[in-house]
């Protein structure tokens, strides 16, 4: 006696549903695998904080408003900028040149980064009011003729931002630029 049509249809539906379930499980498993093995972004490698990212975003907004191209984020420059901010915070000075006489060009070159042009902006403020740090730093830089010229220069294509807090309650921000 032949298998009834209804039974054949049920078996086909069950087989289709099983195949669909297996396909979905395979797709989810491959997605998880790809997410775990994908290379991390430069921002993730540099450990870019929200404030550092906000500063770069505000600087790029100012550049765009001035008709310039936005700066590309450089993880290596972010590490250099953060190191300079930490140095200023630990040794209690504010300057583009360290007490040892090391300036932005030497720091960038010392990290093995080649460049045609190098620049730097620095800022120090009180970190008890951390919430609007990015706005305060960029606003201060835009009010300074030297810092404004650096930020809005068409000579630069890449930038990195680094922030450090001192034990005395101050916050130091460094932004390095290169082309």
C-alpha positions as CSV (number, residue, x, y, z in Angstrom):
1,X,0.0,0.0,0.0
2,X,1.5,3.4,-1.0
3,X,2.2,6.1,1.6
4,X,-0.7,8.6,1.8
5,X,-0.1,12.0,0.3
6,X,-0.7,13.8,3.7
7,X,2.1,11.7,5.3
8,X,4.5,12.5,2.5
9,X,3.8,16.2,2.8
10,X,4.3,16.1,6.6
11,X,7.6,14.4,6.2
12,X,8.7,16.9,3.6
13,X,7.8,19.8,5.8
14,X,9.6,18.2,8.8
15,X,12.7,17.7,6.6
16,X,12.5,21.3,5.4
17,X,12.2,22.7,8.9
18,X,15.1,20.5,10.1
19,X,17.3,21.8,7.2
20,X,16.3,25.4,8.0
21,X,17.2,24.9,11.7
22,X,20.6,23.4,10.8
23,X,21.3,26.3,8.4
24,X,20.5,28.9,11.0
25,X,22.7,27.2,13.6
26,X,25.6,27.1,11.1
27,X,25.1,30.8,10.2
28,X,25.1,31.8,13.9
29,X,28.2,29.7,14.6
30,X,30.1,31.2,11.7
31,X,29.1,34.7,12.6
32,X,30.4,34.2,16.2
33,X,33.6,32.7,14.8
34,X,34.1,35.7,12.5
35,X,33.5,38.2,15.2
36,X,36.0,36.6,17.5
37,X,38.7,36.3,14.8
38,X,38.2,39.7,13.1
39,X,41.1,42.1,13.6
40,X,40.3,44.8,16.2
41,X,39.9,48.4,15.0
42,X,42.6,50.9,15.5
43,X,40.4,52.7,18.1
44,X,40.1,49.4,20.0
45,X,43.8,48.7,19.8
46,X,44.6,52.2,21.2
47,X,42.0,51.9,23.8
48,X,40.4,55.2,22.7
49,X,38.2,56.6,25.4
50,X,34.8,58.3,24.7
51,X,36.4,61.6,25.6
52,X,39.3,61.1,23.3
53,X,37.0,60.1,20.5
54,X,34.8,63.1,21.2
55,X,37.8,65.5,21.0
56,X,38.8,64.0,17.6
57,X,35.1,64.3,16.4
58,X,34.9,68.0,17.5
59,X,38.2,68.8,15.8
60,X,37.0,67.1,12.6
61,X,33.8,69.1,12.8
62,X,35.7,72.3,13.0
63,X,37.9,71.2,10.1
64,X,34.9,70.3,8.0
65,X,33.3,73.7,8.9
66,X,36.5,75.4,7.7
67,X,36.3,73.4,4.4
68,X,39.1,71.0,5.2
69,X,39.1,67.2,5.1
70,X,38.6,65.4,8.5
71,X,41.7,63.9,10.1
72,X,42.1,60.1,10.1
73,X,42.5,58.5,13.5
74,X,46.0,57.0,14.1
75,X,46.3,54.5,16.9
76,X,50.0,55.0,17.0
77,X,49.7,58.8,17.4
78,X,47.1,58.2,20.1
79,X,49.6,56.1,22.1
80,X,52.2,58.8,21.7
81,X,49.8,61.6,22.7
82,X,48.6,59.6,25.7
83,X,52.2,59.0,26.8
84,X,52.9,62.8,26.6
85,X,49.8,63.5,28.6
86,X,50.9,61.0,31.3
87,X,54.4,62.6,31.3
88,X,52.9,66.0,31.9
89,X,50.5,64.7,34.6
90,X,53.2,62.8,36.4
91,X,55.9,65.5,36.3
92,X,53.5,68.4,36.7
93,X,54.3,70.6,33.7
94,X,52.3,71.8,30.7
95,X,54.3,72.1,27.5
96,X,54.9,70.7,24.1
97,X,58.5,70.2,25.0
98,X,59.3,68.0,28.0
99,X,61.7,69.2,30.8
100,X,64.2,66.8,29.1
101,X,63.9,68.8,25.8
102,X,61.9,66.2,23.9
103,X,59.3,67.8,21.6
104,X,56.5,66.4,19.4
105,X,58.8,65.7,16.4
106,X,61.2,63.7,18.5
107,X,58.4,61.7,20.2
108,X,56.8,60.8,16.8
109,X,60.2,60.0,15.2
110,X,61.1,58.0,18.3
111,X,58.1,55.8,17.8
112,X,59.2,55.0,14.2
113,X,56.6,57.0,12.5
114,X,57.6,58.8,9.3
115,X,56.1,62.2,8.6
116,X,56.3,65.2,6.3
117,X,54.8,67.6,8.9
118,X,54.1,67.2,12.6
119,X,52.1,69.3,15.1
120,X,50.6,69.2,18.5
121,X,48.0,70.8,20.7
122,X,47.9,70.5,24.5
123,X,45.3,71.4,27.2
124,X,45.2,71.2,30.9
125,X,42.0,71.5,33.1
126,X,40.4,70.3,36.2
127,X,38.9,66.8,35.9
128,X,36.3,67.2,38.6
129,X,34.1,68.3,35.8
130,X,34.9,65.6,33.3
131,X,31.6,65.7,31.5
132,X,32.3,68.5,29.0
133,X,36.1,68.0,28.7
134,X,36.0,67.5,24.9
135,X,34.1,70.8,24.4
136,X,36.3,72.8,26.8
137,X,39.5,71.5,25.3
138,X,38.5,72.1,21.6
139,X,37.0,75.5,22.5
140,X,40.2,76.6,24.2
141,X,42.3,75.4,21.2
142,X,40.1,77.3,18.8
143,X,40.6,80.5,20.8
144,X,44.4,80.1,20.7
145,X,45.8,81.4,17.4
146,X,48.7,78.9,17.5
147,X,46.5,75.9,18.4
148,X,43.8,76.9,15.9
149,X,46.3,77.2,13.1
150,X,47.6,73.7,13.9
151,X,44.1,72.1,14.2
152,X,42.9,73.8,11.0
153,X,46.0,73.3,8.9
154,X,45.7,71.5,5.6
155,X,49.2,70.1,6.2
156,X,47.9,67.4,8.5
157,X,46.0,64.2,7.5
158,X,46.3,62.0,10.7
159,X,45.8,62.6,14.4
160,X,45.8,60.9,17.7
161,X,44.4,62.1,21.1
162,X,45.6,61.1,24.5
163,X,44.2,62.0,28.0
164,X,45.8,61.5,31.4
165,X,44.7,62.5,35.0
166,X,47.1,63.7,37.6
167,X,47.0,62.9,41.3
168,X,46.5,66.6,41.9
169,X,43.2,66.7,40.2
170,X,44.2,68.0,36.8
171,X,43.6,66.5,33.4
172,X,46.0,66.7,30.5
173,X,45.1,66.4,26.9
174,X,47.5,66.0,24.0
175,X,46.6,65.8,20.3
176,X,49.3,65.0,17.8
177,X,49.0,65.6,14.1
178,X,51.1,64.3,11.1
179,X,51.1,64.2,7.4
